[in-house]
Amino acid sequence: MTRWGMVIDIGTCVGCQACTVACKTENQSPQDAWYAPVIEWESGVFPDATLNYLPTLCNHCEDAPCVTACPSGAITRRDDGIVIADEDICIGSRACMAACPYGAINFFEDSGTASPPAALAEPQASVPERYAHEKHVHGAISKCTYCAHRIDYGVEHGLEVGVHPLATPACVVSCPAECRIFGDLDDPESNVSRYLTEKGPGQILRPDAGTDPKTKYVNLQ
Amino acid sequence: MSNVDLSPGSRSTPLPQNSFMDQFNLEARTQRVWDLSHAVWFTLMGLGGGVFLAGRILNLTDDLGHWFGIPMVDIVSFVAIAIGGLILVADLGRPLQFWRAFANIRTSWISWGAWSDLVFLTVAGLLVLPELTLGGSQPFNGLGWEADGSDATGLALEILAGAAAVIVMTYAGAVLARPRSIPYWNSPAVPIQFLLSSAATSLATVLLLMAINDQPISGGHMALLGTLTAGLLATMAVHLLTHRDAPGKQQSLNSLLRGPHRRVFVGMVLVVGTLIPTLLAFIGAGVPEARAALSMVAFALLMPGGLLLRLTTLRVGIFPPVHIPSSRQ
């Protein structure tokens, strides 16, 4: 059984936010909605101060609290483990946002008008912003899908998922430091399984939440 | 090129789409989406379900006035739940899709709530329909059951409506308590507090109606009210004193007891909204001539106390950081 997952090696992340931008471009996410932000924080005291980075995204949990909380059934977990949201079914209760311990779900506020807000009508508004406004459903949530459309394309066309650029999440493809690795967690020969074998079992965010995430971290301190 | 207003207080960018969290900072974050409208919704649902149950359990439906032949306690109940439901629908991102909220009854407490609201309003409405009086006649009198539940069909409807009312009173707390994302909410104490607060406020409402209608309030009624509010106080104390150092809950407790919500929570919820009504209720249990006045005061304190309990609970819903670095532990 395929179970897609991601490993993020914090030790190699340089904090360039290329993943953040690649995700935004790939998914045309709504203005100010971020599916894959890189969290930054400082530690230590000068001259031994350090800037730390923590790339994040939906953890695609095995026991996903957003799926449990959603009253309309808009958020579901596919057979391959990817947690996806159907914006047409979403009613905008935002129960999933309160339930997600990772803040990985975004709400596309309804402006109450059928036409784009005035800011998007201005000449400096970017094409992606205009496109996103038409693509995403007002009053509904949106989230990372592990770029399910790319994975499905790869499976359909016999490409190796997690290796071929067209069959790999955009954030993984864009990472110059190769700190994100994607593949089948149930396949011991996949790149992601081999990486975890080499580096250890991997750590998770908010272990107290008991969500069994499929996004795992290496060198998390 | 457009001018950008950089004066203090100006806002050149819209609010973040994810108003629950600032996604680029590693800090504990207060949820900012569920607020006053949700607190009103929770309060009205609890009041509506509780007033129906209190009227039926204490057998007071016929003594507290009628409106179009329907007992006033049932009218209060229906109106509270209907308004609460409308607030819930209005708050949805896509209100016209509200019917989809009934879909995930397998795991979602909001779905349970939607169904219990619908079942309650339908069944309780059917139950009292034979008593509906229009222009001096009762057009539904021949429906075949007694509105006071004194025959088998009426009793079955009453039990079904009562069960739905219990879920209506409980589900809001369960919505908050189930996920582990916000440690202050993730406790059985939250739904128990909401349930006890609803029961106490509902009983106080019924006692208010009794006082208005010159019905005698017994010492048992006042003692029951005092017991409910004392139970609420005890539950709040347990919730405030347990798991105090858990990430997220620590910040919530700081905000409630030492931070910006201190005056409202300690003053209005704990003391004015719960402790004083408890004392008044027990005093009233022993002083028959003061019961009517004391029950009115208790109602006047419990109602805002219950609303503010829910509002402060929502406002101190804090997500701990997604990761706590070893350097900060």
Contacts between the chains, C-beta under 8 A, distances in Angstrom:
chain1	res1	chain2	res2	distance
A	30	B	17	5.5
A	31	B	14	6.8
A	31	B	17	7.1
A	32	B	13	7.3
A	32	B	14	6.3
A	32	B	15	7.5
A	32	B	16	4.9
A	32	B	17	4.7
A	32	B	18	7.9
A	33	B	17	4.0
A	33	B	18	6.5
A	34	B	18	7.3
A	34	B	23	5.2
A	34	B	24	7.6
A	37	B	23	4.2
A	37	B	24	5.1
A	38	B	24	7.3
A	39	B	23	7.4
A	39	B	24	5.9
A	39	B	25	6.6
A	39	B	26	4.9
A	39	B	322	7.2
A	39	B	323	7.9
A	40	B	24	6.6
A	40	B	25	7.6
A	40	B	26	7.6
A	41	B	25	7.3
A	41	B	26	4.2
A	41	B	325	7.3
A	43	B	325	6.4
A	43	B	327	4.7
A	43	B	328	7.8
A	44	B	327	7.3
A	52	B	325	6.8
A	54	B	26	6.7
A	54	B	322	7.5
A	54	B	323	5.9
A	56	B	23	7.3
A	56	B	322	6.5
A	65	B	178	7.9
A	65	B	179	4.5
A	65	B	180	7.1
A	65	B	181	6.5
A	67	B	107	7.4
A	68	B	107	4.4
A	68	B	108	6.8
A	68	B	178	7.3
A	68	B	179	7.5
A	69	B	107	7.7
A	69	B	108	5.9
A	69	B	109	7.7
A	69	B	110	7.4
A	69	B	175	7.7
A	69	B	178	7.1
A	69	B	179	6.0
A	70	B	104	6.0
A	70	B	108	6.1
A	71	B	100	7.4
A	71	B	101	4.4
A	71	B	102	7.7
A	71	B	103	6.7
A	71	B	104	5.3
A	71	B	108	4.3
A	71	B	110	3.8
A	71	B	111	4.4
A	71	B	114	6.7
A	72	B	97	7.3
A	72	B	100	3.8
A	72	B	101	6.0
A	72	B	103	5.1
A	72	B	104	6.5
A	73	B	100	7.5
A	73	B	103	4.4
A	73	B	104	4.6
A	74	B	100	7.6
A	89	B	97	8.0
A	89	B	100	6.2
A	90	B	93	7.3
A	90	B	94	7.0
A	90	B	97	7.9
A	91	B	92	5.1
A	91	B	93	6.8
A	91	B	94	5.1
A	91	B	97	4.5
A	91	B	98	6.3
A	91	B	100	5.0
A	91	B	101	5.9
A	92	B	92	4.8
A	92	B	93	1.8
A	92	B	94	4.8
A	92	B	97	7.8
A	93	B	92	5.9
A	93	B	93	7.6
A	93	B	101	6.8
A	93	B	110	5.8
A	94	B	20	7.9
A	94	B	33	5.3
A	94	B	34	7.4
A	94	B	93	7.1
A	95	B	108	7.0
A	95	B	110	5.5
A	95	B	175	6.7
A	97	B	18	7.3
A	97	B	20	4.8
A	97	B	31	7.9
A	97	B	33	6.6
A	98	B	20	7.1
A	98	B	31	6.1
A	98	B	33	7.5
A	98	B	34	6.6
A	98	B	176	7.6
A	98	B	179	6.6
A	98	B	181	6.6
A	98	B	182	6.8
A	98	B	317	7.2
A	99	B	178	7.6
A	99	B	179	3.7
A	99	B	181	5.6
A	100	B	179	7.9
A	100	B	181	6.0
A	101	B	179	7.6
A	101	B	180	6.6
A	101	B	181	4.0
A	101	B	319	6.7
A	101	B	322	7.1
A	102	B	322	5.4
A	103	B	18	6.3
A	103	B	20	5.9
A	103	B	21	3.4
A	103	B	23	5.6
A	103	B	29	7.1
A	103	B	319	6.6
A	103	B	322	7.0
A	105	B	18	7.1
A	105	B	20	7.9
A	106	B	17	4.6
A	106	B	18	4.6
A	107	B	17	5.7
A	107	B	18	6.5
A	107	B	19	6.9
A	107	B	33	7.3
A	107	B	93	6.6
A	108	B	17	6.0
A	108	B	93	7.7
A	109	B	15	7.4
A	109	B	17	6.6
A	109	B	93	7.6
A	110	B	93	5.8
A	110	B	94	7.3
A	117	B	14	7.6
A	119	B	14	7.2
A	122	B	2	7.2
A	124	B	2	7.0
A	137	B	94	7.5
A	138	B	93	7.4
A	138	B	94	7.7
A	139	B	92	7.2
A	139	B	93	3.0
A	139	B	94	4.2
A	140	B	93	5.8
A	140	B	94	6.2
A	141	B	93	7.7
A	205	B	322	4.6
A	205	B	323	5.2
A	206	B	181	7.9
A	206	B	320	7.4
A	206	B	322	5.7
A	206	B	323	7.5
A	208	B	180	6.6
A	208	B	183	7.8
A	208	B	246	7.9
A	208	B	247	7.7
A	209	B	180	4.5
A	209	B	181	6.2
A	210	B	180	6.0
A	211	B	180	7.8
A	220	B	323	6.7
A	221	B	325	6.0
A	221	B	326	5.1
A	221	B	327	7.5
